[in-house]
Amino acid sequence: MNTVLNILNGKLVFSPQETCRILGVGRNTIYSLLHTGELESIRIGRQFRITREAIYRYLGLNSHIAV
């Protein structure tokens, strides 16, 4: 889990592909989570972007964890 936290501390916004690697799930799972709203995202044109805070919320973590 520390590796995930280190990755999340470096960036503010992630693509769905990056989020796949962070969460260890497939592309279809990420897009399903995005379309249902389970994983919050913002849209820039036709592209999804997932904020670091949204990933923390999805994982049930406090975004102010000191690593």
PQR file with spaces between the fields and no chain letter, atoms N, CA, C, O and H, PARSE charges and radii, in Angstrom:
ATOM       1  N    MET     1       0.822   -1.190    0.000 -0.4000 1.5000
ATOM       2  CA   MET     1       0.000    0.000    0.000 -0.0000 2.0000
ATOM       3  C    MET     1       0.866    1.253    0.000  0.5500 1.7000
ATOM       4  O    MET     1       0.453    2.275   -0.547 -0.5500 1.4000
ATOM       5  N    ASN     2       2.058    1.204    0.600 -0.4000 1.5000
ATOM       6  CA   ASN     2       2.918    2.382    0.608 -0.0000 2.0000
ATOM       7  C    ASN     2       3.308    2.817   -0.793  0.5500 1.7000
ATOM       8  O    ASN     2       3.449    4.013   -1.048 -0.5500 1.4000
ATOM       9  H    ASN     2       2.393    0.373    1.044  0.4000 1.0000
ATOM      10  N    THR     3       3.486    1.866   -1.711 -0.4000 1.5000
ATOM      11  CA   THR     3       3.808    2.216   -3.086 -0.0000 2.0000
ATOM      12  C    THR     3       2.677    3.023   -3.705  0.5500 1.7000
ATOM      13  O    THR     3       2.928    4.015   -4.388 -0.5500 1.4000
ATOM      14  H    THR     3       3.371    0.894   -1.504  0.4000 1.0000
ATOM      15  N    VAL     4       1.444    2.610   -3.475 -0.4000 1.5000
ATOM      16  CA   VAL     4       0.287    3.348   -3.980 -0.0000 2.0000
ATOM      17  C    VAL     4       0.278    4.746   -3.403  0.5500 1.7000
ATOM      18  O    VAL     4       0.056    5.712   -4.133 -0.5500 1.4000
ATOM      19  H    VAL     4       1.240    1.804   -2.920  0.4000 1.0000
ATOM      20  N    LEU     5       0.511    4.875   -2.114 -0.4000 1.5000
ATOM      21  CA   LEU     5       0.501    6.192   -1.485 -0.0000 2.0000
ATOM      22  C    LEU     5       1.611    7.074   -2.031  0.5500 1.7000
ATOM      23  O    LEU     5       1.404    8.274   -2.211 -0.5500 1.4000
ATOM      24  H    LEU     5       0.691    4.090   -1.521  0.4000 1.0000
ATOM      25  N    ASN     6       2.785    6.512   -2.300 -0.4000 1.5000
ATOM      26  CA   ASN     6       3.876    7.295   -2.870 -0.0000 2.0000
ATOM      27  C    ASN     6       3.534    7.789   -4.264  0.5500 1.7000
ATOM      28  O    ASN     6       3.832    8.936   -4.597 -0.5500 1.4000
ATOM      29  H    ASN     6       2.954    5.537   -2.155  0.4000 1.0000
ATOM      30  N    ILE     7       2.916    6.953   -5.086 -0.4000 1.5000
ATOM      31  CA   ILE     7       2.503    7.367   -6.429 -0.0000 2.0000
ATOM      32  C    ILE     7       1.473    8.477   -6.330  0.5500 1.7000
ATOM      33  O    ILE     7       1.551    9.466   -7.058 -0.5500 1.4000
ATOM      34  H    ILE     7       2.674    6.021   -4.816  0.4000 1.0000
ATOM      35  N    LEU     8       0.512    8.320   -5.436 -0.4000 1.5000
ATOM      36  CA   LEU     8      -0.564    9.305   -5.313 -0.0000 2.0000
ATOM      37  C    LEU     8      -0.064   10.642   -4.810  0.5500 1.7000
ATOM      38  O    LEU     8      -0.638   11.675   -5.156 -0.5500 1.4000
ATOM      39  H    LEU     8       0.449    7.516   -4.844  0.4000 1.0000
ATOM      40  N    ASN     9       0.973   10.660   -4.014 -0.4000 1.5000
ATOM      41  CA   ASN     9       1.486   11.917   -3.489 -0.0000 2.0000
ATOM      42  C    ASN     9       2.214   12.744   -4.535  0.5500 1.7000
ATOM      43  O    ASN     9       2.415   13.940   -4.326 -0.5500 1.4000
ATOM      44  H    ASN     9       1.440    9.821   -3.733  0.4000 1.0000
ATOM      45  N    GLY    10       2.613   12.154   -5.648 -0.4000 1.5000
ATOM      46  CA   GLY    10       3.383   12.867   -6.651 -0.0000 2.0000
ATOM      47  C    GLY    10       2.561   13.623   -7.678  0.5500 1.7000
ATOM      48  O    GLY    10       3.053   14.597   -8.249 -0.5500 1.4000
ATOM      49  H    GLY    10       2.449   11.182   -5.818  0.4000 1.0000
ATOM      50  N    LYS    11       1.326   13.210   -7.931 -0.4000 1.5000
ATOM      51  CA   LYS    11       0.505   13.812   -8.979 -0.0000 2.0000
ATOM      52  C    LYS    11      -0.858   14.198   -8.422  0.5500 1.7000
ATOM      53  O    LYS    11      -1.288   13.691   -7.385 -0.5500 1.4000
ATOM      54  H    LYS    11       0.927   12.419   -7.467  0.4000 1.0000
ATOM      55  N    LEU    12      -1.529   15.102   -9.127 -0.4000 1.5000
ATOM      56  CA   LEU    12      -2.868   15.525   -8.717 -0.0000 2.0000
ATOM      57  C    LEU    12      -3.971   14.825   -9.495  0.5500 1.7000
ATOM      58  O    LEU    12      -5.040   14.553   -8.950 -0.5500 1.4000
ATOM      59  H    LEU    12      -1.180   15.513   -9.968  0.4000 1.0000
ATOM      60  N    VAL    13      -3.716   14.528  -10.779 -0.4000 1.5000
ATOM      61  CA   VAL    13      -4.741   13.987  -11.655 -0.0000 2.0000
ATOM      62  C    VAL    13      -4.170   12.809  -12.445  0.5500 1.7000
ATOM      63  O    VAL    13      -3.018   12.839  -12.878 -0.5500 1.4000
ATOM      64  H    VAL    13      -2.848   14.749  -11.222  0.4000 1.0000
ATOM      65  N    PHE    14      -4.994   11.771  -12.627 -0.4000 1.5000
ATOM      66  CA   PHE    14      -4.552   10.550  -13.291 -0.0000 2.0000
ATOM      67  C    PHE    14      -5.489   10.183  -14.427  0.5500 1.7000
ATOM      68  O    PHE    14      -6.689   10.453  -14.366 -0.5500 1.4000
ATOM      69  H    PHE    14      -5.930   11.747  -12.275  0.4000 1.0000
ATOM      70  N    SER    15      -4.941    9.571  -15.458 -0.4000 1.5000
ATOM      71  CA   SER    15      -5.755    9.037  -16.555 -0.0000 2.0000
ATOM      72  C    SER    15      -6.356    7.711  -16.087  0.5500 1.7000
ATOM      73  O    SER    15      -5.907    7.142  -15.091 -0.5500 1.4000
ATOM      74  H    SER    15      -3.967    9.352  -15.507  0.4000 1.0000
ATOM      75  N    PRO    16      -7.368    7.218  -16.801 -0.5600 1.5000
ATOM      76  CA   PRO    16      -7.901    5.893  -16.450  0.2800 2.0000
ATOM      77  C    PRO    16      -6.836    4.798  -16.512  0.5500 1.7000
ATOM      78  O    PRO    16      -6.844    3.888  -15.683 -0.5500 1.4000
ATOM      79  N    GLN    17      -5.923    4.870  -17.478 -0.4000 1.5000
ATOM      80  CA   GLN    17      -4.868    3.861  -17.586 -0.0000 2.0000
ATOM      81  C    GLN    17      -3.950    3.886  -16.360  0.5500 1.7000
ATOM      82  O    GLN    17      -3.571    2.836  -15.842 -0.5500 1.4000
ATOM      83  H    GLN    17      -5.916    5.609  -18.152  0.4000 1.0000
ATOM      84  N    GLU    18      -3.597    5.084  -15.903 -0.4000 1.5000
ATOM      85  CA   GLU    18      -2.767    5.191  -14.703 -0.0000 2.0000
ATOM      86  C    GLU    18      -3.526    4.672  -13.487  0.5500 1.7000
ATOM      87  O    GLU    18      -2.948    4.026  -12.612 -0.5500 1.4000
ATOM      88  H    GLU    18      -3.905    5.937  -16.323  0.4000 1.0000
ATOM      89  N    THR    19      -4.814    4.957  -13.440 -0.4000 1.5000
ATOM      90  CA   THR    19      -5.640    4.504  -12.326 -0.0000 2.0000
ATOM      91  C    THR    19      -5.745    2.982  -12.313  0.5500 1.7000
ATOM      92  O    THR    19      -5.799    2.374  -11.244 -0.5500 1.4000
ATOM      93  H    THR    19      -5.283    5.481  -14.150  0.4000 1.0000
ATOM      94  N    CYS    20      -5.773    2.366  -13.489 -0.4000 1.5000
ATOM      95  CA   CYS    20      -5.753    0.895  -13.570 -0.0000 2.0000
ATOM      96  C    CYS    20      -4.533    0.335  -12.863  0.5500 1.7000
ATOM      97  O    CYS    20      -4.635   -0.598  -12.066 -0.5500 1.4000
ATOM      98  H    CYS    20      -5.729    2.860  -14.357  0.4000 1.0000
ATOM      99  N    ARG    21      -3.385    0.910  -13.160 -0.4000 1.5000
ATOM     100  CA   ARG    21      -2.134    0.427  -12.550 -0.0000 2.0000
ATOM     101  C    ARG    21      -2.126    0.678  -11.044  0.5500 1.7000
ATOM     102  O    ARG    21      -1.671   -0.169  -10.275 -0.5500 1.4000
ATOM     103  H    ARG    21      -3.302    1.668  -13.807  0.4000 1.0000
ATOM     104  N    ILE    22      -2.624    1.825  -10.626 -0.4000 1.5000
ATOM     105  CA   ILE    22      -2.635    2.162   -9.194 -0.0000 2.0000
ATOM     106  C    ILE    22      -3.526    1.199   -8.422  0.5500 1.7000
ATOM     107  O    ILE    22      -3.137    0.690   -7.371 -0.5500 1.4000
ATOM     108  H    ILE    22      -2.994    2.513  -11.251  0.4000 1.0000
ATOM     109  N    LEU    23      -4.729    0.948   -8.948 -0.4000 1.5000
ATOM     110  CA   LEU    23      -5.686    0.106   -8.238 -0.0000 2.0000
ATOM     111  C    LEU    23      -5.511   -1.384   -8.521  0.5500 1.7000
ATOM     112  O    LEU    23      -6.063   -2.225   -7.811 -0.5500 1.4000
ATOM     113  H    LEU    23      -5.046    1.361   -9.802  0.4000 1.0000
ATOM     114  N    GLY    24      -4.743   -1.707   -9.561 -0.4000 1.5000
ATOM     115  CA   GLY    24      -4.516   -3.112   -9.892 -0.0000 2.0000
ATOM     116  C    GLY    24      -5.736   -3.786  -10.489  0.5500 1.7000
ATOM     117  O    GLY    24      -5.973   -4.973  -10.264 -0.5500 1.4000
ATOM     118  H    GLY    24      -4.295   -1.025  -10.138  0.4000 1.0000
ATOM     119  N    VAL    25      -6.508   -3.026  -11.251 -0.4000 1.5000
ATOM     120  CA   VAL    25      -7.694   -3.579  -11.909 -0.0000 2.0000
ATOM     121  C    VAL    25      -7.610   -3.309  -13.404  0.5500 1.7000
ATOM     122  O    VAL    25      -6.745   -2.561  -13.859 -0.5500 1.4000
ATOM     123  H    VAL    25      -6.315   -2.062  -11.434  0.4000 1.0000
ATOM     124  N    GLY    26      -8.500   -3.913  -14.157 -0.4000 1.5000
ATOM     125  CA   GLY    26      -8.495   -3.754  -15.601 -0.0000 2.0000
ATOM     126  C    GLY    26      -9.211   -2.499  -16.075  0.5500 1.7000
ATOM     127  O    GLY    26      -9.891   -1.812  -15.312 -0.5500 1.4000
ATOM     128  H    GLY    26      -9.202   -4.522  -13.788  0.4000 1.0000
ATOM     129  N    ARG    27      -9.035   -2.229  -17.352 -0.4000 1.5000
ATOM     130  CA   ARG    27      -9.610   -1.036  -17.973 -0.0000 2.0000
ATOM     131  C    ARG    27     -11.140   -1.041  -17.898  0.5500 1.7000
ATOM     132  O    ARG    27     -11.754   -0.017  -17.601 -0.5500 1.4000
ATOM     133  H    ARG    27      -8.483   -2.787  -17.972  0.4000 1.0000
ATOM     134  N    ASN    28     -11.752   -2.203  -18.169 -0.4000 1.5000
ATOM     135  CA   ASN    28     -13.210   -2.282  -18.116 -0.0000 2.0000
ATOM     136  C    ASN    28     -13.740   -1.968  -16.728  0.5500 1.7000
ATOM     137  O    ASN    28     -14.777   -1.320  -16.588 -0.5500 1.4000
ATOM     138  H    ASN    28     -11.253   -3.035  -18.410  0.4000 1.0000
ATOM     139  N    THR    29     -13.037   -2.421  -15.709 -0.4000 1.5000
ATOM     140  CA   THR    29     -13.449   -2.142  -14.336 -0.0000 2.0000
ATOM     141  C    THR    29     -13.396   -0.650  -14.049  0.5500 1.7000
ATOM     142  O    THR    29     -14.329   -0.099  -13.464 -0.5500 1.4000
ATOM     143  H    THR    29     -12.194   -2.947  -15.822  0.4000 1.0000
ATOM     144  N    ILE    30     -12.326    0.005  -14.449 -0.4000 1.5000
ATOM     145  CA   ILE    30     -12.195    1.446  -14.225 -0.0000 2.0000
ATOM     146  C    ILE    30     -13.325    2.196  -14.922  0.5500 1.7000
ATOM     147  O    ILE    30     -13.973    3.044  -14.308 -0.5500 1.4000
ATOM     148  H    ILE    30     -11.568   -0.443  -14.924  0.4000 1.0000
ATOM     149  N    TYR    31     -13.567    1.894  -16.191 -0.4000 1.5000
ATOM     150  CA   TYR    31     -14.614    2.606  -16.919 -0.0000 2.0000
ATOM     151  C    TYR    31     -15.992    2.322  -16.340  0.5500 1.7000
ATOM     152  O    TYR    31     -16.852    3.203  -16.351 -0.5500 1.4000
ATOM     153  H    TYR    31     -13.040    1.205  -16.689  0.4000 1.0000
ATOM     154  N    SER    32     -16.220    1.122  -15.839 -0.4000 1.5000
ATOM     155  CA   SER    32     -17.484    0.803  -15.180 -0.0000 2.0000
ATOM     156  C    SER    32     -17.655    1.645  -13.920  0.5500 1.7000
ATOM     157  O    SER    32     -18.727    2.194  -13.670 -0.5500 1.4000
ATOM     158  H    SER    32     -15.521    0.407  -15.830  0.4000 1.0000
ATOM     159  N    LEU    33     -16.581    1.742  -13.127 -0.4000 1.5000
ATOM     160  CA   LEU    33     -16.619    2.565  -11.915 -0.0000 2.0000
ATOM     161  C    LEU    33     -16.854    4.042  -12.244  0.5500 1.7000
ATOM     162  O    LEU    33     -17.571    4.737  -11.525 -0.5500 1.4000
ATOM     163  H    LEU    33     -15.710    1.296  -13.331  0.4000 1.0000
ATOM     164  N    LEU    34     -16.252    4.510  -13.326 -0.4000 1.5000
ATOM     165  CA   LEU    34     -16.422    5.901  -13.730 -0.0000 2.0000
ATOM     166  C    LEU    34     -17.848    6.168  -14.193  0.5500 1.7000
ATOM     167  O    LEU    34     -18.436    7.188  -13.835 -0.5500 1.4000
ATOM     168  H    LEU    34     -15.669    3.945  -13.911  0.4000 1.0000
ATOM     169  N    HIS    35     -18.404    5.260  -14.984 -0.4000 1.5000
ATOM     170  CA   HIS    35     -19.750    5.468  -15.527 -0.0000 2.0000
ATOM     171  C    HIS    35     -20.834    5.368  -14.457  0.5500 1.7000
ATOM     172  O    HIS    35     -21.871    6.021  -14.566 -0.5500 1.4000
ATOM     173  H    HIS    35     -17.926    4.432  -15.276  0.4000 1.0000
ATOM     174  N    THR    36     -20.605    4.556  -13.425 -0.4000 1.5000
ATOM     175  CA   THR    36     -21.590    4.434  -12.349 -0.0000 2.0000
ATOM     176  C    THR    36     -21.424    5.516  -11.295  0.5500 1.7000
ATOM     177  O    THR    36     -22.308    5.712  -10.461 -0.5500 1.4000
ATOM     178  H    THR    36     -19.762    4.025  -13.336  0.4000 1.0000
ATOM     179  N    GLY    37     -20.291    6.224  -11.327 -0.4000 1.5000
ATOM     180  CA   GLY    37     -20.039    7.266  -10.338 -0.0000 2.0000
ATOM     181  C    GLY    37     -19.404    6.756   -9.060  0.5500 1.7000
ATOM     182  O    GLY    37     -19.171    7.526   -8.129 -0.5500 1.4000
ATOM     183  H    GLY    37     -19.574    6.065  -12.005  0.4000 1.0000
ATOM     184  N    GLU    38     -19.119    5.447   -9.010 -0.4000 1.5000
ATOM     185  CA   GLU    38     -18.455    4.888   -7.831 -0.0000 2.0000
ATOM     186  C    GLU    38     -17.067    5.490   -7.636  0.5500 1.7000
ATOM     187  O    GLU    38     -16.619    5.708   -6.510 -0.5500 1.4000
ATOM     188  H    GLU    38     -19.308    4.821   -9.767  0.4000 1.0000
ATOM     189  N    LEU    39     -16.406    5.750   -8.744 -0.4000 1.5000
ATOM     190  CA   LEU    39     -15.118    6.431   -8.740 -0.0000 2.0000
ATOM     191  C    LEU    39     -15.341    7.776   -9.416  0.5500 1.7000
ATOM     192  O    LEU    39     -15.633    7.843  -10.610 -0.5500 1.4000
ATOM     193  H    LEU    39     -16.770    5.573   -9.658  0.4000 1.0000
ATOM     194  N    GLU    40     -15.203    8.838   -8.645 -0.4000 1.5000
ATOM     195  CA   GLU    40     -15.472   10.176   -9.159 -0.0000 2.0000
ATOM     196  C    GLU    40     -14.408   10.588  -10.171  0.5500 1.7000
ATOM     197  O    GLU    40     -13.240   10.211  -10.066 -0.5500 1.4000
ATOM     198  H    GLU    40     -14.966    8.783   -7.675  0.4000 1.0000
ATOM     199  N    SER    41     -14.845   11.367  -11.148 -0.4000 1.5000
ATOM     200  CA   SER    41     -13.907   11.833  -12.168 -0.0000 2.0000
ATOM     201  C    SER    41     -14.344   13.190  -12.683  0.5500 1.7000
ATOM     202  O    SER    41     -15.456   13.651  -12.423 -0.5500 1.4000
ATOM     203  H    SER    41     -15.793   11.673  -11.233  0.4000 1.0000
ATOM     204  N    ILE    42     -13.448   13.813  -13.413 -0.4000 1.5000
ATOM     205  CA   ILE    42     -13.774   15.027  -14.136 -0.0000 2.0000
ATOM     206  C    ILE    42     -13.581   14.721  -15.606  0.5500 1.7000
ATOM     207  O    ILE    42     -12.807   13.836  -15.970 -0.5500 1.4000
ATOM     208  H    ILE    42     -12.544   13.439  -13.624  0.4000 1.0000
ATOM     209  N    ARG    43     -14.282   15.451  -16.442 -0.4000 1.5000
ATOM     210  CA   ARG    43     -14.145   15.252  -17.887 -0.0000 2.0000
ATOM     211  C    ARG    43     -13.465   16.478  -18.472  0.5500 1.7000
ATOM     212  O    ARG    43     -13.830   17.616  -18.177 -0.5500 1.4000
ATOM     213  H    ARG    43     -14.910   16.170  -16.147  0.4000 1.0000
ATOM     214  N    ILE    44     -12.484   16.224  -19.293 -0.4000 1.5000
ATOM     215  CA   ILE    44     -11.822   17.273  -20.072 -0.0000 2.0000
ATOM     216  C    ILE    44     -12.047   16.871  -21.522  0.5500 1.7000
ATOM     217  O    ILE    44     -11.368   15.993  -22.053 -0.5500 1.4000
ATOM     218  H    ILE    44     -12.187   15.299  -19.532  0.4000 1.0000
ATOM     219  N    GLY    45     -13.007   17.528  -22.147 -0.4000 1.5000
ATOM     220  CA   GLY    45     -13.426   17.088  -23.469 -0.0000 2.0000
ATOM     221  C    GLY    45     -14.054   15.722  -23.349  0.5500 1.7000
ATOM     222  O    GLY    45     -15.012   15.537  -22.598 -0.5500 1.4000
ATOM     223  H    GLY    45     -13.559   18.241  -21.715  0.4000 1.0000
ATOM     224  N    ARG    46     -13.522   14.760  -24.084 -0.4000 1.5000
ATOM     225  CA   ARG    46     -14.019   13.380  -24.013 -0.0000 2.0000
ATOM     226  C    ARG    46     -13.196   12.508  -23.077  0.5500 1.7000
ATOM     227  O    ARG    46     -13.479   11.319  -22.930 -0.5500 1.4000
ATOM     228  H    ARG    46     -12.744   14.910  -24.694  0.4000 1.0000
ATOM     229  N    GLN    47     -12.187   13.083  -22.448 -0.4000 1.5000
ATOM     230  CA   GLN    47     -11.284   12.298  -21.615 -0.0000 2.0000
ATOM     231  C    GLN    47     -11.673   12.369  -20.139  0.5500 1.7000
ATOM     232  O    GLN    47     -12.043   13.427  -19.630 -0.5500 1.4000
ATOM     233  H    GLN    47     -11.958   14.049  -22.567  0.4000 1.0000
ATOM     234  N    PHE    48     -11.581   11.227  -19.465 -0.4000 1.5000
ATOM     235  CA   PHE    48     -11.776   11.166  -18.024 -0.0000 2.0000
ATOM     236  C    PHE    48     -10.452   11.466  -17.332  0.5500 1.7000
ATOM     237  O    PHE    48      -9.389   11.059  -17.801 -0.5500 1.4000
ATOM     238  H    PHE    48     -11.280   10.368  -19.878  0.4000 1.0000
ATOM     239  N    ARG    49     -10.527   12.168  -16.232 -0.4000 1.5000
ATOM     240  CA   ARG    49      -9.374   12.348  -15.354 -0.0000 2.0000
ATOM     241  C    ARG    49      -9.852   12.103  -13.934  0.5500 1.7000
ATOM     242  O    ARG    49     -10.925   12.561  -13.540 -0.5500 1.4000
ATOM     243  H    ARG    49     -11.391   12.498  -15.851  0.4000 1.0000
ATOM     244  N    ILE    50      -9.047   11.376  -13.168 -0.4000 1.5000
ATOM     245  CA   ILE    50      -9.398   11.003  -11.806 -0.0000 2.0000
ATOM     246  C    ILE    50      -8.448   11.716  -10.868  0.5500 1.7000
ATOM     247  O    ILE    50      -7.229   11.609  -11.006 -0.5500 1.4000
ATOM     248  H    ILE    50      -8.176   11.004  -13.488  0.4000 1.0000
ATOM     249  N    THR    51      -9.004   12.447   -9.912 -0.4000 1.5000
ATOM     250  CA   THR    51      -8.157   13.188   -8.978 -0.0000 2.0000
ATOM     251  C    THR    51      -7.590   12.245   -7.920  0.5500 1.7000
ATOM     252  O    THR    51      -8.130   11.172   -7.653 -0.5500 1.4000
ATOM     253  H    THR    51      -9.994   12.534   -9.800  0.4000 1.0000
ATOM     254  N    ARG    52      -6.509   12.677   -7.345 -0.4000 1.5000
ATOM     255  CA   ARG    52      -5.880   11.914   -6.263 -0.0000 2.0000
ATOM     256  C    ARG    52      -6.871   11.716   -5.119  0.5500 1.7000
ATOM     257  O    ARG    52      -6.955   10.630   -4.545 -0.5500 1.4000
ATOM     258  H    ARG    52      -6.070   13.549   -7.562  0.4000 1.0000
ATOM     259  N    GLU    53      -7.625   12.773   -4.788 -0.4000 1.5000
ATOM     260  CA   GLU    53      -8.591   12.690   -3.694 -0.0000 2.0000
ATOM     261  C    GLU    53      -9.691   11.677   -3.987  0.5500 1.7000
ATOM     262  O    GLU    53     -10.155   10.980   -3.084 -0.5500 1.4000
ATOM     263  H    GLU    53      -7.557   13.655   -5.254  0.4000 1.0000
ATOM     264  N    ALA    54     -10.113   11.595   -5.262 -0.4000 1.5000
ATOM     265  CA   ALA    54     -11.143   10.616   -5.637 -0.0000 2.0000
ATOM     266  C    ALA    54     -10.633    9.195   -5.434  0.5500 1.7000
ATOM     267  O    ALA    54     -11.383    8.321   -4.999 -0.5500 1.4000
ATOM     268  H    ALA    54      -9.737   12.161   -5.995  0.4000 1.0000
ATOM     269  N    ILE    55      -9.364    8.964   -5.745 -0.4000 1.5000
ATOM     270  CA   ILE    55      -8.779    7.634   -5.533 -0.0000 2.0000
ATOM     271  C    ILE    55      -8.704    7.325   -4.050  0.5500 1.7000
ATOM     272  O    ILE    55      -9.026    6.214   -3.628 -0.5500 1.4000
ATOM     273  H    ILE    55      -8.756    9.674   -6.098  0.4000 1.0000
ATOM     274  N    TYR    56      -8.279    8.302   -3.253 -0.4000 1.5000
ATOM     275  CA   TYR    56      -8.252    8.113   -1.797 -0.0000 2.0000
ATOM     276  C    TYR    56      -9.644    7.775   -1.275  0.5500 1.7000
ATOM     277  O    TYR    56      -9.799    6.851   -0.477 -0.5500 1.4000
ATOM     278  H    TYR    56      -8.017    9.204   -3.595  0.4000 1.0000
ATOM     279  N    ARG    57     -10.666    8.525   -1.725 -0.4000 1.5000
ATOM     280  CA   ARG    57     -12.037    8.261   -1.262 -0.0000 2.0000
ATOM     281  C    ARG    57     -12.482    6.861   -1.669  0.5500 1.7000
ATOM     282  O    ARG    57     -13.078    6.141   -0.868 -0.5500 1.4000
ATOM     283  H    ARG    57     -10.540    9.275   -2.373  0.4000 1.0000
ATOM     284  N    TYR    58     -12.198    6.475   -2.900 -0.4000 1.5000
ATOM     285  CA   TYR    58     -12.591    5.151   -3.361 -0.0000 2.0000
ATOM     286  C    TYR    58     -11.944    4.061   -2.511  0.5500 1.7000
ATOM     287  O    TYR    58     -12.581    3.058   -2.189 -0.5500 1.4000
ATOM     288  H    TYR    58     -11.714    7.060   -3.551  0.4000 1.0000
ATOM     289  N    LEU    59     -10.688    4.260   -2.151 -0.4000 1.5000
ATOM     290  CA   LEU    59      -9.974    3.283   -1.322 -0.0000 2.0000
ATOM     291  C    LEU    59     -10.345    3.373    0.157  0.5500 1.7000
ATOM     292  O    LEU    59      -9.956    2.516    0.951 -0.5500 1.4000
ATOM     293  H    LEU    59     -10.172    5.076   -2.412  0.4000 1.0000
ATOM     294  N    GLY    60     -11.101    4.415    0.527 -0.4000 1.5000
ATOM     295  CA   GLY    60     -11.475    4.589    1.915 -0.0000 2.0000
ATOM     296  C    GLY    60     -10.348    5.096    2.783  0.5500 1.7000
ATOM     297  O    GLY    60     -10.289    4.803    3.977 -0.5500 1.4000
ATOM     298  H    GLY    60     -11.417    5.111   -0.118  0.4000 1.0000
ATOM     299  N    LEU    61      -9.445    5.863    2.175 -0.4000 1.5000
ATOM     300  CA   LEU    61      -8.287    6.404    2.889 -0.0000 2.0000
ATOM     301  C    LEU    61      -8.456    7.880    3.148  0.5500 1.7000
ATOM     302  O    LEU    61      -9.170    8.571    2.421 -0.5500 1.4000
ATOM     303  H    LEU    61      -9.492    6.101    1.205  0.4000 1.0000
ATOM     304  N    ASN    62      -7.806    8.358    4.173 -0.4000 1.5000
ATOM     305  CA   ASN    62      -7.767    9.783    4.465 -0.0000 2.0000
ATOM     306  C    ASN    62      -6.713   10.401    3.553  0.5500 1.7000
ATOM     307  O    ASN    62      -5.579    9.924    3.510 -0.5500 1.4000
ATOM     308  H    ASN    62      -7.227    7.797    4.764  0.4000 1.0000
ATOM     309  N    SER    63      -7.071   11.456    2.823 -0.4000 1.5000
ATOM     310  CA   SER    63      -6.130   12.055    1.867 -0.0000 2.0000
ATOM     311  C    SER    63      -5.011   12.837    2.552  0.5500 1.7000
ATOM     312  O    SER    63      -4.116   13.344    1.876 -0.5500 1.4000
ATOM     313  H    SER    63      -7.992   11.844    2.858  0.4000 1.0000
ATOM     314  N    HIS    64      -5.047   12.942    3.857 -0.4000 1.5000
ATOM     315  CA   HIS    64      -4.001   13.681    4.575 -0.0000 2.0000
ATOM     316  C    HIS    64      -3.038   12.749    5.297  0.5500 1.7000
ATOM     317  O    HIS    64      -2.378   13.148    6.256 -0.5500 1.4000
ATOM     318  H    HIS    64      -5.774   12.530    4.406  0.4000 1.0000
ATOM     319  N    ILE    65      -2.961   11.500    4.828 -0.4000 1.5000
ATOM     320  CA   ILE    65      -2.038   10.531    5.420 -0.0000 2.0000
ATOM     321  C    ILE    65      -0.608   10.973    5.124  0.5500 1.7000
ATOM     322  O    ILE    65      -0.266   11.257    3.976 -0.5500 1.4000
ATOM     323  H    ILE    65      -3.497   11.176    4.049  0.4000 1.0000
ATOM     324  N    ALA    66       0.201   11.029    6.134 -0.4000 1.5000
ATOM     325  CA   ALA    66       1.618   11.379    5.946 -0.0000 2.0000
ATOM     326  C    ALA    66       2.383   10.121    5.573  0.5500 1.7000
ATOM     327  O    ALA    66       2.303    9.107    6.266 -0.5500 1.4000
ATOM     328  H    ALA    66      -0.077   10.798    7.067  0.4000 1.0000
ATOM     329  N    VAL    67       3.117   10.190    4.487 -0.4000 1.5000
ATOM     330  CA   VAL    67       3.883    9.015    4.041 -0.0000 2.0000
ATOM     331  C    VAL    67       5.334    9.234    4.369  0.5500 1.7000
ATOM     332  O    VAL    67       6.167    8.373    4.084 -0.5500 1.4000
ATOM     333  H    VAL    67       3.182   11.014    3.924  0.4000 1.0000
